[in-house]
Amino acid sequence: MLFSLLNLPYWILLGVGVGLFLLVILAGGGDEDLEVESNLDPELDADNGSLLGWLGVGEAPLVLLLALDFSLWGLLGWGLQVALLGWLGSLGSMGQFGILMGSLVVSIGLGRWIARPIGLAFAGFGEDTSEERLIGRVGTVSSQEIPLGGRIGQVDVLDAHRNRVTVSARLPEWATTAPKRGQEVILIEHGSQGYVVILKDGPDEARWLQSGSSPVLPK
């Protein structure tokens, strides 16, 4: 039963998921071509139960989220079908369809919950081990945006040796402007979820400088 051709769709789904994971790893975990952030307004998402928010879009790069969902879909569907075939002996077309759809729903639900910590782990692949050396430098937003409200985005920054480093980044709680893709930001500190950044040449930079922070290093 374990290697029955009835399980072929789940082998394919699992293979697609593993392939996408390999793509993310080979791209360095934070390549800008793999990053897709949600533009959803948090209030709109909460009020209307946005489908994209439920799917987990914005919690991690889209390719990583798809890799997770496909892998879970393949594993859950495969395991459930093997178990039911062993118990019942056979499944009709409606039973197989039910397993396919049921495992899809469960995999999306699980993927949404674990996408964020996995996304942070993959984002860390591109970060330098010396956290302090990037503080004060100017970077460029490589994700769609760095949203307000503490959600994670991605920033490309050159270190003192002109090495391009991709790091996870979020805005401080007091920030008023969400930097978009291609805009410059300043890395002002490092925290448990990556670097804290503010939009360069914006009102948040003026507020930061007035607070007595250190001068900005050259880009």
N, C-alpha and C positions, 0 to 999 in steps of 0.2 A: 504493500500500500504506500510505503514511504516514497518510492520512486515510480509510482504509477504515472502514466501520461496525463491522467486527469489533473495532476499537479503542475503540468507544464506552464500554465499562465502565471502561477506563483513563482516558479523558477525564473521566468522572464522578468517579473516585477522586481524580484530580489536582485537579479543581475543588473537591472537598470539602476537600482539604488546604490549598489556597490560601485558601479561605474561612475555615478555622479559624485560619490564620496572621493574616489580617486581623482576626479577632475578638480575638486576643491583642494585636495592635498597638493596636487601638482602645480596648481595656480598659486600656492603659497598661503591659502586660507583667507586671504583678504584682497584678492585682485579686484580692481574696480569693475571689471566686466561681470563679476559674479554677484555684485552687491545690488540689492533692490530693497529700498526702505519704503515703508508705508507712508502715504501722505494723509492718512486719516486724521481728522480732528478728533482728539480724545473725547470731547463732549458728544460729538456726532456718533462716534463709535459706541459710547455707552448708552446713548438714547435709542439708537436704531438697531443695535445688535449687528453691526456690520459683518458681512460674510467674510471679507478679507481679514478682519480682526480675528474672527473665529478660526480661520484657517491657519493663523499664526504668521501672516505676512507682516514684516516689520520686526519680528522677534529675532530673525537671523537672515543672512543672505538667502535669496530665493532658491538658488541651486542647492545649497545645503539643506534647506527646508524640504525640497523635493526629494533629495537623496534620503533623508530621514523617513519621509512618508512612504516612498516606494519600498524601502527596505522593510519597514514595519508591516506594510500591506502584504508583501510577499511572505514574510515569516509567519504573521498571524493567520493569513488565509491558508497557507500550507499546513500549519499545525492543526487548525480547526478542521480542515477537510480530512486529514489523515485520521484524526480522532473520531470523527463522525463515521467515516467509512469503516473503521475498525469496529465501531459499535453497531452500526446499522447494516453494514454489508454492502449497501449501494445507496446512491443519491440520485434523485431525478434532476432534470434540468432546472426546475424551480429551486430545489435545495442547493444546487451548485451556485445559482445566481444569488440566492440569499447569503451564502457564505462570502461570495465575492463582494457584495455591497456592504454586508455587515463588517467584514474585516477592513474595508475602506474607511468606513465611518470611525471605527475604533482607532485605526492607525493615524488618522488626521487628528483625532482628539489627543492621543498620546504624543504625537509629533509636536503639537502646539505647546504642550507643557514642557517638553525637554529641549525644544529648539533654542531657546535663549541661552542656557548654560553651555550647550554644545557650540553655538555661534560664538560665544565669548572665548571658548577654548581655541577654536580655529582662528579667530581674529588674533589671538596671541602668537600664532606662528610667525607673523611678520614683525613682532615687536622686539626691540633690542633689550637685552638683559639689564643694561644700565639705564634705569628709568629716569634718573635725574638729568642725563645729558641732553634730553629733548625738551625739557621744560624751558619755556621762554622762546622757543623757536616758532617760526611761522610755517604752517602747513596748508595743504589744499584739500578741501572736502572731496572725497572720491565716491562716497555713497550719494544717494539722491538728495539727502539732507541730513542734518543733525537736529532731530526734533526737540522741541521744548518738552519739559516734563521728565527729564532724566533718561530718555530712551537712547539707545546706542547707535552711533553712526561710525563712519570710517574716514580717516584722514591720512593723506600721503605727506610725508615730511622728509626733508634732507637733513642728515646729521652733519656734524662738523667736518666729516670726511667726504661729504657729498654722496653718501650712500642713501638711497631711497628706502624709507621704512614706512610700512603701512601699519597703523595702530588703530585700536578701537577708541572712540571718543564720545563724550557726552557734554552737555552744557551744565553750568552751575545752576543751582535752584533759582538764583536771582536774575538769570539771563532773560532778556526781552526779545532777542532776535534769533531766529533759527537759520544758520548758514546753509546755503544751497550748494549743490554740486558745482565745483569749479571756484567757489569763493575761498578767500584766504582766512585762516583762523590762527589764533595764538594759543599754544599749549601752555597753560598757566599752572597746572599741578597734575599729580598722578594719584589715582585712587584705586580702590579695589576693582572697579569696573573699567579701568583704562584711564586715559588722560582726560582732564577737564579742559575744555577749550572755549574761546569766545571769538566772535566775529571781529576780524581786523578792521580798523578804521570805522568802527561803529560806536553807538552809544555805550555798549557794554565795555568796550576797550577803555573809553574815557572814564567810566565808573571804576574800572579795575585800576587804572593808573592813579586816580584820585585817592584810592584806598592805601597807596604807599607801596605797591608791589614793585618787584625788581624790574629794571629796564629790559626791553625785548632784545634778544640776540639777533644778529643778521640772518636772513634766510639763506 
